[in-house]
Amino acid sequence: MTDGLADWLRFALTPVSPARQRNLLAAFGLPGNIFAQSRSRLASVAGHEAADTVLKGPDPAALKATLAWANEEGNHILTLADATYPQSLLEIADPPPVLYVKGNPALFARPVLAIVGSRVPTAQGEANARAFAESLSAAGLVIVSGLAQGIDTAAHRGALAGGNTIAVIGTGIDRIYPASNAALAREIAAKDAILSEFPLGTPSARWNFPRRNRLIAGLSLGVLVVEASLESGSLITARFAADTGREVFAIPGSIHTPQARGCHRLIREGAKLVETAEDVFEELRGQIGGDLPRHAVAPHHSRPRQPSPKAPLPVTTPTHLPSEAVLVLEALSSEARDIDTLALSTGLAIEALQAHLLTLELEGLAVRQTGGGFLRLHTIRVA
């Protein structure tokens, strides 16, 4: 543990507001220089109360615990003075003075894409998040998300299957919220990276998550919102991204699904509407170069060539499918039908219908058109 890192930790753990921390760093440079200043000079920059707080320093027990944590294998503390500090975060208005990382900090040097969305997604939204994350991570993008339930969890899972992921959390790095994702967090830390700006022991609190969201956006070349209600914190992440010149992508959904309304608002405000992994990759190609590998495209998000209407469709017997999936397949034809029409003809709820359509796409029995309709790729004969 170097004296420089100890000074950074002492500075970061001193309970002074982020704005005053930035003012002190701008005025005096490294934390060692700040601690060498007189009270009057500190007060001239940050005020008398902050000057007294800086001179008093942090809780000694908290500093000792953090130093001990930093010495454990796999744990890292990155400061603004470190070459390994994520360069993209230097572009935001308030980069944290220190970052706590469990796992592999080398991932921050690679191109990163954020995938975020609802904590209560539809079955289709969850499947989309996982498929996009797997495809784009296999293509070389590191997927960052917030370790929340729902879309975040699906994005991390997909990225672990395809490549790499970073989880940015709104608690101290020694705490995981929600507890249901503790096993996922251990898997991410062992293979990839978890990041927090909050001191050890910081509990979950509502006001922490907008700060977490700005880091998710700041780390990324762009933010893909899979599903979001109008009150979703994912829209905060998208706004941070837009304000810092990052790309914003959104996947459209059914007009009957509340989780689609936030995405529809983003699209109206200028976000890029995406339907496939290629749509995202194409927009970022100029920043990262290369091509999206064919094997990295999720089967149910690719755009397969549509069958000629003159060609006979092969016959299959989908006896392994659930009865409701067969009902949906029977409602499809060689002419595109939208999800609302299918809901009327099958009597199924939108969420159940979306789940069965995804199954049919994965089975190669149906295909989603660019405009959102669905075609049947095979004639059917139910045994």
C-alpha positions as CSV (number, residue, x, y, z in Angstrom):
1,M,0.0,0.0,0.0
2,T,1.6,3.2,-1.2
3,D,1.4,6.5,0.7
4,G,-0.3,8.0,-2.4
5,L,-3.1,5.4,-2.3
6,A,-3.5,5.9,1.5
7,D,-3.9,9.6,0.9
8,W,-6.5,9.0,-1.8
9,L,-8.5,6.7,0.5
10,R,-8.2,9.2,3.4
11,F,-9.5,11.9,1.1
12,A,-12.3,9.8,-0.4
13,L,-13.5,8.5,3.0
14,T,-13.6,12.0,4.5
15,P,-17.3,13.0,4.6
16,V,-17.2,16.0,2.4
17,S,-19.6,16.5,-0.5
18,P,-18.5,15.4,-4.0
19,A,-18.7,19.1,-5.2
20,R,-16.3,20.2,-2.5
21,Q,-14.0,17.3,-3.1
22,R,-13.8,18.4,-6.8
23,N,-13.1,22.0,-5.7
24,L,-10.3,20.9,-3.4
25,L,-8.7,18.7,-6.1
26,A,-8.9,21.5,-8.6
27,A,-7.3,24.0,-6.2
28,F,-4.5,21.9,-4.7
29,G,-4.0,18.8,-6.8
30,L,-3.2,15.4,-5.2
31,P,-4.8,14.6,-1.8
32,G,-1.3,14.8,-0.2
33,N,-1.2,18.4,-1.1
34,I,-4.7,19.0,0.2
35,F,-3.8,17.6,3.6
36,A,-0.7,19.9,3.7
37,Q,-2.8,23.1,3.5
38,S,-3.7,25.4,6.4
39,R,-7.3,25.6,7.6
40,S,-7.7,29.1,6.2
41,R,-6.6,28.0,2.7
42,L,-8.9,24.9,2.8
43,A,-11.8,27.1,4.0
44,S,-11.2,29.6,1.2
45,V,-12.0,26.8,-1.3
46,A,-14.5,24.5,0.5
47,G,-15.8,26.5,3.4
48,H,-15.0,26.4,7.1
49,E,-17.1,23.3,8.0
50,A,-15.5,21.3,5.1
51,A,-12.0,22.5,6.1
52,D,-12.5,21.2,9.7
53,T,-13.8,17.9,8.3
54,V,-10.8,17.5,6.0
55,L,-8.3,18.2,8.8
56,K,-10.1,15.8,11.1
57,G,-10.0,13.1,8.4
58,P,-12.1,9.9,8.1
59,D,-13.1,7.4,10.8
60,P,-9.9,5.5,11.5
61,A,-11.7,2.1,11.7
62,A,-13.2,2.7,8.2
63,L,-9.8,3.6,6.8
64,K,-8.2,0.5,8.4
65,A,-11.0,-1.8,7.0
66,T,-10.6,-0.4,3.5
67,L,-6.9,-0.8,3.5
68,A,-7.3,-4.4,4.6
69,W,-9.9,-5.0,1.9
70,A,-7.6,-3.5,-0.8
71,N,-4.9,-6.0,0.2
72,E,-7.1,-9.0,-0.5
73,E,-6.6,-10.9,-3.7
74,G,-8.8,-9.7,-6.6
75,N,-9.6,-6.4,-4.9
76,H,-8.5,-3.1,-6.5
77,I,-8.8,0.6,-5.7
78,L,-8.4,2.9,-8.7
79,T,-7.8,6.6,-8.2
80,L,-8.0,9.5,-10.5
81,A,-4.2,9.5,-10.7
82,D,-4.0,5.9,-11.9
83,A,-3.5,5.0,-15.5
84,T,-6.0,2.1,-15.0
85,Y,-8.8,4.5,-14.0
86,P,-11.5,4.2,-16.7
87,Q,-10.7,7.0,-19.2
88,S,-14.3,7.3,-20.2
89,L,-15.3,8.4,-16.7
90,L,-13.0,11.4,-17.0
91,E,-15.4,12.8,-19.6
92,I,-18.3,13.1,-17.1
93,A,-18.8,16.1,-14.9
94,D,-18.1,14.4,-11.5
95,P,-15.8,11.3,-11.8
96,P,-15.4,9.6,-8.4
97,P,-12.0,10.2,-6.8
98,V,-11.7,6.5,-6.1
99,L,-13.3,3.4,-7.5
100,Y,-13.6,0.1,-5.7
101,V,-13.2,-2.9,-8.0
102,K,-13.5,-6.6,-7.4
103,G,-12.3,-8.6,-10.3
104,N,-10.5,-7.6,-13.5
105,P,-10.0,-3.8,-14.0
106,A,-8.4,-4.4,-17.4
107,L,-12.0,-4.6,-18.8
108,F,-12.4,-0.8,-18.4
109,A,-9.9,-0.3,-21.3
110,R,-12.1,-2.2,-23.7
111,P,-15.2,-0.8,-25.6
112,V,-18.3,-1.0,-23.3
113,L,-22.0,-1.0,-24.0
114,A,-24.6,-0.6,-21.3
115,I,-27.8,-2.7,-21.3
116,V,-30.4,-1.6,-18.8
117,G,-34.2,-1.9,-18.3
118,S,-37.1,-2.8,-16.1
119,R,-36.8,-4.7,-12.8
120,V,-40.1,-6.4,-13.8
121,P,-39.7,-7.2,-17.5
122,T,-41.9,-9.2,-19.8
123,A,-40.7,-12.7,-20.8
124,Q,-39.9,-11.2,-24.2
125,G,-37.9,-8.3,-22.7
126,E,-35.9,-10.6,-20.5
127,A,-35.1,-12.9,-23.5
128,N,-34.2,-9.8,-25.6
129,A,-31.7,-8.5,-23.0
130,R,-30.0,-11.9,-22.7
131,A,-29.8,-12.4,-26.4
132,F,-28.5,-8.9,-27.2
133,A,-25.9,-9.2,-24.4
134,E,-24.7,-12.5,-25.5
135,S,-24.4,-11.5,-29.2
136,L,-22.7,-8.2,-28.5
137,S,-20.3,-9.5,-25.9
138,A,-19.3,-12.3,-28.2
139,A,-18.5,-9.5,-30.7
140,G,-16.1,-8.0,-28.3
141,L,-18.1,-5.4,-26.4
142,V,-18.0,-5.5,-22.6
143,I,-21.6,-5.3,-21.3
144,V,-22.2,-3.1,-18.3
145,S,-25.3,-3.1,-16.2
146,G,-26.5,-2.5,-12.6
147,L,-27.0,-6.0,-11.1
148,A,-30.7,-5.2,-10.5
149,Q,-33.4,-7.8,-10.9
150,G,-35.0,-8.2,-14.3
151,I,-33.3,-6.8,-17.4
152,D,-29.9,-6.1,-15.6
153,T,-29.7,-9.7,-14.5
154,A,-30.6,-11.1,-17.9
155,A,-28.0,-8.8,-19.5
156,H,-25.2,-10.0,-17.1
157,R,-26.2,-13.6,-17.7
158,G,-26.1,-13.2,-21.5
159,A,-22.7,-11.4,-21.4
160,L,-21.2,-14.1,-19.2
161,A,-22.3,-16.7,-21.8
162,G,-20.9,-14.6,-24.7
163,G,-18.0,-12.6,-23.4
164,N,-17.5,-10.2,-20.5
165,T,-19.6,-8.0,-18.2
166,I,-19.2,-5.3,-15.6
167,A,-21.6,-4.8,-12.7
168,V,-21.9,-1.3,-11.3
169,I,-23.6,-1.3,-7.9
170,G,-25.2,1.3,-5.7
171,T,-23.9,-0.1,-2.4
172,G,-20.4,-0.6,-0.9
173,I,-18.6,-3.3,-2.8
174,D,-18.8,-5.6,0.2
175,R,-22.6,-5.6,0.0
176,I,-24.8,-7.0,-2.8
177,Y,-28.3,-5.7,-3.5
178,P,-30.6,-7.5,-4.2
179,A,-29.4,-10.4,-2.1
180,S,-31.0,-12.7,-4.7
181,N,-28.2,-11.8,-7.0
182,A,-25.4,-12.8,-4.6
183,A,-24.4,-15.9,-6.6
184,L,-24.5,-13.9,-9.9
185,A,-22.2,-11.3,-8.3
186,R,-19.7,-13.9,-7.2
187,E,-19.7,-15.3,-10.7
188,I,-19.1,-11.9,-12.2
189,A,-16.3,-11.1,-9.7
190,A,-14.5,-14.4,-10.4
191,K,-14.6,-13.9,-14.2
192,D,-15.1,-10.2,-14.9
193,A,-15.6,-7.1,-12.6
194,I,-17.8,-5.4,-10.1
195,L,-17.4,-1.7,-9.5
196,S,-18.6,0.7,-6.8
197,E,-17.8,4.3,-5.9
198,F,-19.3,3.9,-2.5
199,P,-17.3,3.2,0.7
200,L,-17.3,-0.3,2.2
201,G,-20.4,-0.9,4.2
202,T,-22.7,1.6,2.3
203,P,-26.2,0.1,2.4
204,S,-28.7,0.2,-0.4
205,A,-30.5,3.6,-0.5
206,R,-32.8,5.1,-3.1
207,W,-30.6,8.1,-3.8
208,N,-27.5,6.0,-4.5
209,F,-28.9,4.5,-7.7
210,P,-28.9,7.7,-9.9
211,R,-25.2,8.0,-9.0
212,R,-24.7,4.4,-10.0
213,N,-26.6,5.1,-13.2
214,R,-24.4,8.0,-14.2
215,L,-21.3,5.6,-13.9
216,I,-23.1,3.0,-16.1
217,A,-23.6,5.6,-18.8
218,G,-20.2,7.2,-18.3
219,L,-18.4,3.9,-18.8
220,S,-20.2,3.2,-22.1
221,L,-20.1,4.1,-25.7
222,G,-23.8,3.8,-25.7
223,V,-26.8,2.7,-23.6
224,L,-29.4,0.1,-24.8
225,V,-32.7,0.3,-23.0
226,V,-34.6,-3.0,-23.5
227,E,-37.8,-2.3,-21.5
228,A,-38.6,0.6,-19.2
229,S,-41.8,2.1,-17.8
230,L,-42.1,5.9,-17.8
231,E,-40.9,6.0,-14.2
232,S,-37.9,3.7,-14.7
233,G,-34.4,4.6,-13.6
234,S,-33.2,3.3,-16.9
235,L,-34.5,6.6,-18.4
236,I,-32.1,8.4,-16.0
237,T,-29.2,6.3,-17.4
238,A,-30.3,7.1,-20.9
239,R,-30.4,10.8,-20.1
240,F,-26.9,10.7,-18.6
241,A,-25.8,9.0,-21.8
242,A,-27.3,11.6,-24.1
243,D,-26.0,14.5,-22.0
244,T,-22.4,13.2,-22.3
245,G,-22.6,12.5,-26.0
246,R,-23.1,8.7,-25.8
247,E,-25.4,6.8,-28.1
248,V,-28.9,5.9,-26.9
249,F,-30.7,2.8,-28.3
250,A,-34.1,1.4,-27.5
251,I,-36.1,-1.7,-28.4
252,P,-39.7,-1.0,-29.2
253,G,-42.5,-3.1,-27.8
254,S,-46.3,-3.6,-27.7
255,I,-48.4,-0.5,-27.1
256,H,-50.3,-2.6,-24.6
257,T,-47.2,-3.3,-22.5
258,P,-46.3,-0.6,-19.8
259,Q,-42.7,-1.7,-19.9
260,A,-42.5,-0.5,-23.5
261,R,-43.6,3.1,-22.9
262,G,-40.2,4.4,-21.7
263,C,-38.6,2.9,-24.8
264,H,-41.2,4.5,-27.0
265,R,-40.6,7.9,-25.4
266,L,-36.8,7.6,-25.9
267,I,-37.4,6.7,-29.6
268,R,-39.7,9.8,-30.0
269,E,-36.9,11.9,-28.4
270,G,-34.3,10.6,-30.9
271,A,-33.0,7.3,-29.5
272,K,-32.1,4.8,-32.2
273,L,-34.8,2.1,-32.7
274,V,-33.1,-1.3,-32.8
275,E,-34.4,-4.7,-33.6
276,T,-31.2,-6.8,-33.9
277,A,-27.7,-6.9,-32.5
278,E,-26.4,-5.7,-35.9
279,D,-28.4,-2.5,-35.5
280,V,-26.4,-1.6,-32.3
281,F,-23.1,-2.8,-33.7
282,E,-23.5,-0.9,-36.9
283,E,-24.0,2.4,-35.0
284,L,-20.8,1.8,-32.9
285,R,-18.7,0.4,-35.7
286,G,-16.9,3.7,-36.3
287,Q,-15.8,3.8,-32.7
288,I,-14.7,0.2,-32.3
289,G,-14.0,-1.0,-35.8
290,G,-14.4,-4.6,-37.0
291,D,-17.4,-6.6,-37.8
292,L,-20.0,-8.4,-35.9
293,P,-19.1,-12.1,-36.1
294,R,-21.9,-14.2,-37.7
295,H,-21.8,-16.7,-34.7
296,A,-22.4,-13.7,-32.4
297,V,-25.8,-12.9,-33.7
298,A,-28.6,-14.4,-31.5
299,P,-30.8,-16.6,-33.8
300,H,-34.0,-14.9,-32.8
301,H,-32.7,-11.4,-33.5
302,S,-31.1,-12.1,-36.9
303,R,-32.9,-11.2,-40.0
304,P,-33.2,-14.4,-41.9
305,R,-34.1,-14.3,-45.6
306,Q,-37.9,-14.6,-45.9
307,P,-39.2,-17.5,-47.8
308,S,-40.5,-16.9,-51.3
309,P,-44.3,-17.0,-51.4
310,K,-44.1,-19.4,-54.4
311,A,-41.9,-21.9,-52.6
312,P,-43.7,-24.8,-50.8
313,L,-43.2,-24.6,-47.1
314,P,-41.8,-27.8,-45.5
315,V,-44.0,-29.8,-43.2
316,T,-43.2,-30.3,-39.6
317,T,-44.9,-31.9,-36.6
318,P,-44.3,-29.8,-33.5
319,T,-45.6,-32.3,-31.0
320,H,-42.9,-31.3,-28.5
321,L,-44.4,-27.8,-28.2
322,P,-46.7,-26.6,-25.4
323,S,-50.4,-26.6,-26.5
324,E,-50.5,-22.8,-26.3
325,A,-47.4,-22.5,-28.5
326,V,-49.1,-24.7,-31.1
327,L,-52.2,-22.5,-30.9
328,V,-50.0,-19.5,-31.7
329,L,-48.3,-21.3,-34.6
330,E,-51.7,-22.2,-36.0
331,A,-52.7,-18.5,-35.9
332,L,-49.6,-17.5,-37.9
333,S,-49.5,-17.7,-41.7
334,S,-47.3,-16.8,-44.6
335,E,-48.7,-13.3,-44.3
336,A,-47.3,-11.1,-41.5
337,R,-49.6,-10.7,-38.5
338,D,-48.9,-8.2,-35.7
339,I,-49.0,-9.1,-32.0
340,D,-52.3,-7.4,-31.4
341,T,-54.0,-9.4,-34.2
342,L,-52.5,-12.6,-32.8
343,A,-53.7,-11.7,-29.3
344,L,-57.3,-11.4,-30.6
345,S,-57.2,-14.6,-32.6
346,T,-55.6,-16.7,-29.8
347,G,-57.2,-15.1,-26.8
348,L,-53.8,-15.1,-25.0
349,A,-52.4,-12.3,-22.9
350,I,-49.7,-10.2,-24.5
351,E,-46.9,-11.5,-22.2
352,A,-47.8,-15.2,-22.7
353,L,-48.1,-14.6,-26.5
354,Q,-44.6,-12.9,-26.6
355,A,-43.1,-15.8,-24.7
356,H,-44.6,-18.4,-27.1
357,L,-43.6,-16.3,-30.2
358,L,-40.0,-16.3,-28.8
359,T,-40.2,-20.1,-28.5
360,L,-41.4,-20.4,-32.1
361,E,-38.6,-18.1,-33.3
362,L,-35.9,-20.2,-31.5
363,E,-37.4,-23.4,-33.0
364,G,-37.2,-21.9,-36.5
365,L,-40.9,-22.0,-36.9
366,A,-41.6,-18.3,-37.1
367,V,-39.8,-15.1,-37.9
368,R,-40.2,-11.6,-36.8
369,Q,-40.3,-9.0,-39.6
370,T,-38.6,-5.7,-39.5
371,G,-42.0,-3.9,-39.1
372,G,-42.8,-6.0,-36.0
373,G,-45.1,-8.6,-37.6
374,F,-44.6,-12.4,-37.5
375,L,-44.6,-14.9,-40.3
376,R,-44.8,-18.7,-40.1
377,L,-41.9,-20.4,-41.7
378,H,-43.4,-23.9,-41.9
379,T,-46.7,-25.5,-42.6
380,I,-48.0,-27.4,-39.6
381,R,-49.5,-30.8,-39.0
382,V,-50.2,-31.5,-35.4
383,A,-50.1,-35.3,-34.7
